[in-house]
């Protein structure tokens, strides 16, 4: 499960914060539960924040 976001702010702390909020949004919208109900077993949640050449990655393997 991927959640991508693009940031317009140059602050690197904002990249980390937005990557974490991407993971939170995956939980709030129950995307993983939907995949599990369709019998997917190996699920990885990934929040990816990109701004120009900067990137922040947060991932959780379930």
Secondary structure, 3 states (H helix, E strand, C coil): CEEEEECCCCCHHHHHHHHHHHHHHHHHCCHHHHHHHCCCCCCEEEEEEEECCEEEEEEEEC
